[in-house]
């Protein structure tokens, strides 16, 4: 009988770096930020703060940061100037663009506003006729009716259009007609979430798989005029690649990464910072030790032969 050796698979430890939470004697630091105290303000929703005493991690540690709370009054309009407040109508006579003032609209107020603008003598003269906007009480879709053929010429890549609010994002009429009904319900719900982004090096990813400083998604779940107050349901720690915290930039954006219009109100945030050791741990690597148990193999085979 041919003698066969046994090949052993063994795991030999080597070094790698691993961090363990809460393993340092260093105390936590809280950072309280009020938007009115920012050193620079690109907009209501884009603020930069500067710490006179920067935060530096102790030797052999790195920074963990937690957004522990965020608050601001809900003064976010569902229609904003330069964002979603225009719609254009075109006839054989000309094109008229209707601009809606920024504000918090419901269906009735928006329809009244549009019809007032469409009945303006200058608009009627430009179009060569009248267009009226209405809404179904059963399907809640908008209908546009004219005494002259028209088309809606706003396009989905125009960032200032009212398309989404009027249910026109799905399909626009491809030819002029005297009546057109939107295929989906209009959306005057405003933004559902506030995305808080920073200049910190964090590993969170957006829907494109890119790391963009996103540290929290805050649900806008209170009526207009009430306070939005956010505390994370679970502690979410962000491991920073930065070796120092001195300048902090905060942006409040919607899902499309457009800055939110806050209409002059302030917001505040609190960050908690603590430290994490970088420790040396062990990784398992696979090694093959051929024929290391040959003698034992022979003994086993001899026992089998005796039985036979």
Secondary structure, DSSP 8 states (H G I E B T S, - for coil): -------EEEEEEEEEEEEETT-SS---EEEEEEGGG-SEEEETTEEEEEEEEEEE--TTEEEEEEEEEEEEE----SB-TTTS-EEEEE-SS-EEEEE--SB---HHHHHHHHHHHHTSHHHHHHHTS-EEEEE-TTT--EEEEEEEEEEE---TT-TTB-TGGGT-SS---SS-EEEEE-SS----S--SEEEEEESS----B-TTS-B--EEEEEE--S-TTSEEEE--SS---EE---SEEEEEEEEEE-TTS-B---TT--EEEEEEEEEEEEEEEEEEEEEEETTTTHHHHHHHHHHHHHH-
